[in-house]
Amino acid sequence: MAQDKPRLLIIEDDEGLQAQLKWAYEDFAVTIAGDRDSALAALRSEEPDVVTLDLGLPPDPDGTSEGFAVLDAIMALKPDTKVIVASGHGARESALQAIKRGAYDFYQKPVDIDALGLIVRRACALREIEAENRRLAAKVGEDKTVLGTLITAAPEMAKVARTIERVANTNVSVMLLGASGTGKELLARGLHEASDRRGGAFVALNCAAIPETLLEAELFGHEKGAFTGAVRTNEGKIELAHGGTLFLDEVGDIPLPLQVKLLRFLQERTIERIGGRKPIEVDTRIVCATHQDLEAMIAAGTFREDLFYRLAEIVVKVPTLAERPGDAVLLAKAFLARFAKEMNPAVKGFATDALAAIDAWPWPGNVRELENRVKRAVIMADGKLVAAGDLDLDETEADTADVLNLKSARERADRTVIRHALARSEGNISNSAKLLGISRPTLYDLLKQYDLHA
């Protein structure tokens, strides 16, 4: 049936050649257009996979201005369309200019139907491969998602997710320890969604972002008239999260006097608003996070030890992005898909040099830095692919931790390098083996030995 055939749009003003070309492509659903308006109307309605375009269109049949205008419009409307342009004898410069402007290939007039048919079918096959790659790339996020929204293929992060899933349906307090930008709030939200409290509210509060004088009112609320400016009663974050989860980020920034009041809530499960005299029972689960060394703060007397043990019934250490080989590329692709849709639909993916740069960069700012870099790159990219230069990264090599046991060091190095190779080749075993300089059977053996998955 016609709708099952690949779609071909022929933009040609010579009626004799129109008929000749249409006859040559019986295995395509062919649409004919003879000028810019009808060509763009067909592009919108038929969404062709491949377009053949004669650059000499009316009102400039002896030149190329109208043909280039049509090409530019096609690239703006549907940049993934494969456009094959026609050029006359001696018009090589026009053909090269068309390629620079996004055309897939060119053919020379007078038309050799067989040669042109070969180019058209090759373009159609490539279009199908690219569409399949986009479908697979879209599935990557689904296949590699844990805790609902967390994207990872790293065993280190999968272990964190398993721990959180295991404790989700208990009422223990969970402390997430990790550097800034590692996704601690995302993990806290995942814990909430995996628990039987998911029907309640998830409330987040960054303790470092609120002045000490206001933090108590933010946490515990206040009664009307409790202080100057308190024109009405306000519930605090602990109350707002009743029946749900309160995420306290940067809990190490809570001042000592307020630590005492938070400890009392954790012990008695009641609060008193500022200016209030009646205790209020609250059923709120606390999940907290910090990048600070709380044990050092306890030793220095700036953080209460008894509060630490109340908050840290379960401690989960969140790895940095550098400690999750392969995840930077995986996350970058997910960010690119999101930002391209919002900001620059012409961008379809990363160039090879960009993937290598992402994989090699140590990401000191972790996932937050990666997200910001990809957003910038999508905005700055000129073509369909984000290049390494768009990311504004310098070449570097990831640091490796010192391991004194030689066998352990080799195994660690093998695992890391294999995972980097898989990330750069998007899970393709043959390409990964080439990058590693080993045979496919050897790579399969190593994957089995180290329990790794493509």
C-alpha positions as CSV (number, residue, x, y, z in Angstrom):
1,M,0.0,0.0,0.0
2,A,1.1,3.6,-0.7
3,Q,1.3,4.5,3.0
4,D,3.7,1.7,3.6
5,K,6.1,2.9,1.0
6,P,8.9,5.4,1.7
7,R,7.9,8.9,0.8
8,L,9.7,10.8,-2.0
9,L,9.1,14.4,-3.0
10,I,10.4,15.4,-6.5
11,I,10.8,19.2,-6.9
12,E,11.3,19.7,-10.6
13,D,9.7,22.2,-13.0
14,D,10.3,20.2,-16.3
15,E,7.0,18.3,-16.8
16,G,8.7,15.7,-19.1
17,L,11.3,15.0,-16.4
18,Q,8.6,14.9,-13.7
19,A,6.9,12.0,-15.5
20,Q,10.2,10.2,-16.2
21,L,11.2,10.4,-12.5
22,K,7.8,9.4,-11.2
23,W,7.8,6.3,-13.4
24,A,11.3,5.3,-12.1
25,Y,10.2,5.2,-8.5
26,E,7.2,2.8,-8.3
27,D,8.5,1.5,-5.0
28,F,8.1,5.0,-3.5
29,A,5.0,7.1,-2.6
30,V,5.9,10.0,-5.0
31,T,4.7,13.6,-4.8
32,I,5.6,16.1,-7.5
33,A,6.1,19.8,-7.0
34,G,7.2,22.4,-9.6
35,D,7.7,25.5,-7.5
36,R,8.5,26.7,-4.0
37,D,5.0,27.1,-2.6
38,S,3.8,23.7,-3.8
39,A,7.1,22.1,-2.6
40,L,6.7,23.5,0.9
41,A,3.0,22.6,1.0
42,A,3.9,19.0,0.1
43,L,6.7,18.9,2.7
44,R,4.2,19.8,5.4
45,S,1.5,17.5,4.3
46,E,3.4,14.5,3.1
47,E,6.5,14.7,5.4
48,P,8.7,13.0,2.8
49,D,11.7,10.9,3.8
50,V,13.8,12.0,0.7
51,V,13.6,15.0,-1.5
52,T,15.1,15.5,-5.0
53,L,15.5,19.2,-5.7
54,D,16.4,21.0,-9.0
55,L,18.1,24.2,-8.0
56,G,16.9,25.9,-11.2
57,L,13.3,26.6,-10.2
58,P,11.0,29.5,-11.4
59,P,11.2,32.4,-11.2
60,D,15.0,31.8,-11.5
61,P,15.1,28.7,-13.8
62,D,18.6,29.5,-15.1
63,G,20.1,30.3,-11.7
64,T,20.1,28.8,-8.2
65,S,18.6,31.4,-5.9
66,E,15.1,29.9,-5.8
67,G,16.4,26.4,-5.3
68,F,18.6,27.5,-2.4
69,A,15.6,29.3,-0.9
70,V,13.6,26.0,-1.0
71,L,16.6,24.0,0.4
72,D,16.9,26.5,3.3
73,A,13.2,26.3,4.0
74,I,13.3,22.5,4.0
75,M,16.2,22.4,6.5
76,A,14.4,24.9,8.7
77,L,11.1,23.0,8.7
78,K,12.4,19.4,8.7
79,P,16.1,19.2,9.2
80,D,16.2,15.4,9.2
81,T,14.9,15.2,5.6
82,K,17.5,13.8,3.1
83,V,17.7,16.4,0.2
84,I,19.4,15.5,-3.0
85,V,20.1,18.5,-5.3
86,A,20.5,18.6,-9.0
87,S,23.3,20.6,-10.5
88,G,24.2,21.3,-14.2
89,H,27.5,20.7,-15.8
90,G,30.2,22.9,-14.3
91,A,28.0,23.7,-11.3
92,R,30.2,21.9,-8.7
93,E,30.4,25.1,-6.5
94,S,26.6,25.1,-6.3
95,A,26.5,21.5,-5.3
96,L,29.1,22.0,-2.6
97,Q,27.3,25.1,-1.3
98,A,24.1,22.9,-1.1
99,I,25.9,20.3,1.0
100,K,27.1,23.0,3.3
101,R,23.5,24.2,3.7
102,G,22.3,20.7,4.7
103,A,21.7,18.7,1.5
104,Y,22.5,15.0,1.7
105,D,24.0,14.6,-1.8
106,F,23.9,15.9,-5.3
107,Y,23.5,14.6,-8.9
108,Q,24.5,16.0,-12.2
109,K,22.2,16.8,-15.1
110,P,21.4,15.4,-17.6
111,V,19.8,12.8,-15.2
112,D,21.1,9.2,-15.1
113,I,18.0,7.6,-13.7
114,D,19.8,4.5,-12.4
115,A,22.6,6.5,-10.7
116,L,20.0,8.9,-9.2
117,G,17.9,5.9,-8.1
118,L,20.9,4.5,-6.2
119,I,21.5,7.8,-4.4
120,V,17.8,8.1,-3.5
121,R,17.6,4.5,-2.1
122,R,20.8,5.0,-0.2
123,A,19.4,8.2,1.3
124,C,16.2,6.4,2.2
125,A,18.0,3.6,3.9
126,L,20.1,6.1,5.9
127,R,17.0,8.0,6.9
128,E,15.5,4.7,8.3
129,I,18.7,3.9,10.2
130,E,18.7,7.4,11.8
131,A,15.0,7.1,12.7
132,E,15.7,3.8,14.3
133,N,18.7,5.2,16.2
134,R,16.5,8.0,17.5
135,R,13.9,5.5,18.7
136,L,16.6,3.5,20.4
137,A,18.1,6.6,22.0
138,A,14.7,7.5,23.3
139,K,14.5,4.0,24.9
140,V,17.9,4.4,26.5
141,G,16.4,6.7,29.1
142,E,13.6,4.2,29.8
143,D,15.9,1.1,29.9
144,K,18.4,2.9,32.2
145,T,16.0,4.5,34.6
146,V,15.8,3.6,38.3
147,L,13.6,5.0,41.1
148,G,11.3,6.4,38.4
149,T,13.4,9.2,37.0
150,L,17.1,8.5,37.8
151,I,19.1,7.6,34.7
152,T,22.1,5.4,35.3
153,A,23.9,2.4,34.0
154,A,26.6,2.4,36.7
155,P,26.6,-0.4,39.2
156,E,27.7,2.2,41.9
157,M,24.5,4.2,41.4
158,A,22.3,1.1,40.9
159,K,23.5,0.0,44.4
160,V,22.4,3.3,45.8
161,A,19.0,2.9,44.2
162,R,18.6,-0.6,45.6
163,T,19.4,0.6,49.1
164,I,16.8,3.4,48.8
165,E,14.2,1.1,47.4
166,R,14.8,-1.3,50.3
167,V,14.3,1.3,53.0
168,A,11.5,3.3,51.2
169,N,8.6,1.6,53.0
170,T,10.1,2.0,56.4
171,N,9.9,5.1,58.5
172,V,13.7,5.3,59.2
173,S,15.4,8.7,58.7
174,V,17.8,8.6,55.7
175,M,20.9,10.8,55.2
176,L,22.3,11.2,51.7
177,L,26.0,12.1,51.7
178,G,27.6,13.4,48.5
179,A,29.1,16.3,46.7
180,S,27.0,19.1,45.4
181,G,25.2,18.3,42.1
182,T,25.2,14.5,42.4
183,G,21.4,14.3,42.4
184,K,20.6,14.0,46.1
185,E,17.2,15.7,45.8
186,L,16.3,13.5,42.9
187,L,17.2,10.4,45.1
188,A,15.1,11.8,48.0
189,R,12.2,12.3,45.6
190,G,12.6,8.8,44.3
191,L,12.6,7.5,47.9
192,H,9.3,9.3,48.5
193,E,7.7,8.0,45.3
194,A,8.8,4.4,46.2
195,S,7.3,4.6,49.7
196,D,3.8,4.2,50.9
197,R,3.9,8.0,51.6
198,R,3.8,8.8,47.9
199,G,0.2,10.1,48.2
200,G,1.4,12.8,50.6
201,A,3.5,15.9,49.8
202,F,7.2,15.9,49.0
203,V,8.5,19.1,50.5
204,A,12.1,20.3,49.9
205,L,14.0,22.9,51.9
206,N,17.6,24.0,51.3
207,C,18.8,25.0,54.8
208,A,21.8,26.8,53.3
209,A,19.7,29.1,51.2
210,I,17.6,30.6,54.0
211,P,19.0,33.1,56.6
212,E,19.3,31.8,60.2
213,T,16.7,34.3,61.4
214,L,14.1,32.9,59.0
215,L,14.9,29.2,59.1
216,E,13.0,28.4,62.3
217,A,9.8,30.0,60.9
218,E,10.3,28.1,57.6
219,L,10.7,24.8,59.4
220,F,8.2,25.1,62.3
221,G,5.8,27.9,61.1
222,H,4.5,30.8,63.1
223,E,1.2,32.1,64.7
224,K,-0.3,35.3,63.7
225,G,1.3,38.2,65.6
226,A,4.3,36.0,66.8
227,F,6.6,38.8,65.5
228,T,6.5,42.0,63.5
229,G,5.2,41.2,60.1
230,A,3.5,38.0,61.1
231,V,0.0,39.1,59.8
232,R,-1.3,35.6,59.5
233,T,-0.6,32.1,60.8
234,N,1.8,30.1,58.6
235,E,2.4,26.4,58.6
236,G,6.1,25.4,58.5
237,K,7.6,22.9,56.1
238,I,7.4,20.1,58.7
239,E,3.6,20.6,58.9
240,L,3.2,20.9,55.1
241,A,4.9,17.5,54.7
242,H,2.4,15.8,57.1
243,G,1.7,12.3,55.7
244,G,4.6,12.7,53.3
245,T,8.3,13.4,53.2
246,L,10.4,16.5,54.1
247,F,13.8,16.7,52.4
248,L,16.3,18.9,54.3
249,D,19.2,19.7,51.9
250,E,22.5,21.0,53.4
251,V,21.4,20.0,56.9
252,G,24.8,20.8,58.2
253,D,23.9,24.5,57.9
254,I,21.2,24.4,60.6
255,P,22.4,26.5,63.5
256,L,22.9,24.8,66.9
257,P,19.8,26.3,68.7
258,L,17.6,25.1,65.9
259,Q,19.2,21.7,65.9
260,V,17.8,21.2,69.5
261,K,14.3,22.0,68.3
262,L,14.6,19.6,65.3
263,L,15.9,16.9,67.6
264,R,12.9,17.3,69.9
265,F,10.5,16.9,66.9
266,L,12.3,13.7,65.8
267,Q,12.0,12.3,69.4
268,E,8.4,13.3,70.1
269,R,6.9,13.8,66.6
270,T,5.3,17.1,67.8
271,I,6.1,20.7,67.0
272,E,5.2,24.1,68.3
273,R,4.9,27.0,65.9
274,I,6.7,30.2,66.8
275,G,4.4,32.1,69.1
276,G,2.3,29.0,69.7
277,R,1.7,27.2,73.0
278,K,-0.1,24.1,71.7
279,P,1.9,21.0,70.6
280,I,0.9,19.8,67.1
281,E,1.3,16.1,66.2
282,V,3.0,15.7,62.8
283,D,3.6,12.5,60.8
284,T,6.5,13.6,58.6
285,R,9.4,11.5,57.4
286,I,12.7,13.3,57.3
287,V,15.3,12.7,54.5
288,C,18.3,14.9,54.7
289,A,21.4,15.5,52.7
290,T,24.8,17.3,53.0
291,H,28.1,17.6,51.3
292,Q,29.8,18.5,54.6
293,D,31.8,16.2,56.9
294,L,29.3,16.0,59.8
295,E,31.6,13.9,61.9
296,A,34.3,16.6,61.8
297,M,31.6,19.2,62.6
298,I,30.5,17.0,65.6
299,A,34.2,17.0,66.8
300,A,34.3,20.8,66.4
301,G,31.1,21.2,68.4
302,T,29.1,22.7,65.5
303,F,26.7,19.8,64.9
304,R,25.0,17.8,67.6
305,E,25.9,14.1,67.8
306,D,22.5,13.0,69.1
307,L,20.8,14.8,66.2
308,F,23.2,13.1,63.7
309,Y,22.3,9.7,64.9
310,R,18.6,10.6,64.7
311,L,18.9,11.8,61.2
312,A,21.4,9.1,60.0
313,E,19.5,5.9,60.8
314,I,20.4,4.9,57.3
315,V,23.4,6.6,55.6
316,V,23.6,6.5,51.8
317,K,26.8,7.7,50.1
318,V,26.1,9.1,46.7
319,P,28.9,8.7,44.1
320,T,30.2,11.6,42.1
321,L,29.6,11.6,38.3
322,A,33.3,10.8,37.8
323,E,32.8,7.6,39.9
324,R,30.1,6.4,37.5
325,P,31.9,5.6,34.2
326,G,29.6,5.8,31.2
327,D,26.8,7.8,33.0
328,A,28.0,11.2,31.8
329,V,27.3,10.2,28.2
330,L,24.0,8.6,29.1
331,L,22.8,11.6,31.0
332,A,24.1,14.0,28.3
333,K,22.0,12.3,25.7
334,A,18.9,12.6,27.9
335,F,19.6,16.3,28.6
336,L,20.2,16.9,24.9
337,A,16.9,15.3,23.9
338,R,15.1,17.5,26.4
339,F,16.8,20.8,25.7
340,A,16.8,20.4,21.9
341,K,13.1,19.9,22.0
342,E,12.7,23.1,24.0
343,M,15.4,25.3,22.5
344,N,16.9,24.1,19.3
345,P,15.0,21.3,17.4
346,A,17.6,21.2,14.7
347,V,20.1,19.5,17.1
348,K,19.8,15.7,16.8
349,G,22.7,14.4,18.8
350,F,26.4,14.6,19.7
351,A,29.4,14.4,17.3
352,T,32.0,11.7,18.1
353,D,34.5,14.3,19.5
354,A,31.8,15.6,21.8
355,L,31.0,12.2,23.2
356,A,34.7,11.6,23.8
357,A,35.1,15.0,25.6
358,I,32.0,14.3,27.8
359,D,33.3,10.9,28.7
360,A,36.8,12.1,29.5
361,W,35.9,15.2,31.5
362,P,36.0,14.7,35.4
363,W,32.9,16.8,36.0
364,P,33.8,18.5,39.3
365,G,30.3,20.0,39.4
366,N,28.8,16.6,38.8
367,V,25.3,16.2,37.1
368,R,24.4,19.9,37.6
369,E,27.5,21.0,35.7
370,L,26.8,18.4,32.9
371,E,23.2,19.6,32.6
372,N,24.3,23.3,32.3
373,R,27.1,22.4,29.7
374,V,24.7,20.5,27.5
375,K,22.1,23.2,27.7
376,R,24.7,25.8,26.6
377,A,25.9,23.5,23.8
378,V,22.4,22.9,22.4
379,I,21.8,26.7,22.3
380,M,25.2,27.4,20.7
381,A,25.3,24.5,18.2
382,D,25.2,25.5,14.5
383,G,24.5,22.1,12.9
384,K,22.6,18.9,13.6
385,L,25.3,17.6,15.9
386,V,26.8,19.2,19.1
387,A,30.6,19.3,18.6
388,A,33.2,19.2,21.4
389,G,33.8,23.0,20.9
390,D,30.2,23.7,21.7
391,L,30.7,22.2,25.2
392,D,33.6,24.5,25.9
393,L,35.6,21.8,27.6
394,D,39.4,21.2,27.6
395,E,40.8,17.8,26.9
396,T,41.6,16.0,30.1
397,E,42.0,12.5,31.6
398,A,39.9,11.3,34.4
399,D,41.8,10.8,37.7
400,T,42.0,7.3,39.0
401,A,42.2,6.4,42.7
402,D,45.4,4.9,44.0
403,V,45.1,1.1,44.4
404,L,48.1,-0.7,45.7
405,N,47.0,-4.3,45.0
406,L,48.1,-4.9,41.4
407,K,45.4,-7.4,40.6
408,S,42.7,-5.1,42.0
409,A,44.2,-2.2,40.1
410,R,44.1,-4.1,36.8
411,E,40.5,-5.2,37.3
412,R,39.4,-1.7,38.3
413,A,41.2,-0.3,35.2
414,D,39.7,-3.0,32.9
415,R,36.1,-2.3,34.2
416,T,36.5,1.5,33.9
417,V,38.0,1.4,30.4
418,I,35.5,-1.1,29.1
419,R,32.6,1.0,30.4
420,H,34.0,4.1,28.9
421,A,34.4,2.3,25.5
422,L,30.8,1.1,25.7
423,A,29.6,4.6,26.5
424,R,31.5,6.2,23.6
425,S,30.3,3.5,21.1
426,E,26.7,3.7,22.5
427,G,26.8,0.0,23.5
428,N,28.0,-1.3,20.1
429,I,30.2,-4.4,20.8
430,S,32.1,-4.3,17.5
431,N,32.9,-0.6,17.9
432,S,33.8,-1.0,21.6
433,A,36.2,-3.8,20.7
434,K,37.9,-1.6,18.1
435,L,38.3,1.2,20.6
436,L,39.8,-1.2,23.1
437,G,42.0,-2.9,20.5
438,I,40.7,-6.4,21.2
439,S,38.5,-8.9,19.4
440,R,34.8,-9.2,19.9
441,P,35.1,-12.6,21.6
442,T,37.7,-11.2,24.0
443,L,35.4,-8.3,24.9
444,Y,32.4,-10.7,25.4
445,D,34.7,-12.8,27.8
446,L,35.6,-9.6,29.7
447,L,32.0,-8.5,30.0
448,K,31.1,-11.9,31.4
449,Q,34.1,-12.0,33.7
450,Y,33.3,-8.5,35.2
451,D,29.5,-8.9,35.0
452,L,29.2,-5.9,32.8
453,H,26.4,-5.3,30.3
454,A,26.5,-3.5,26.9
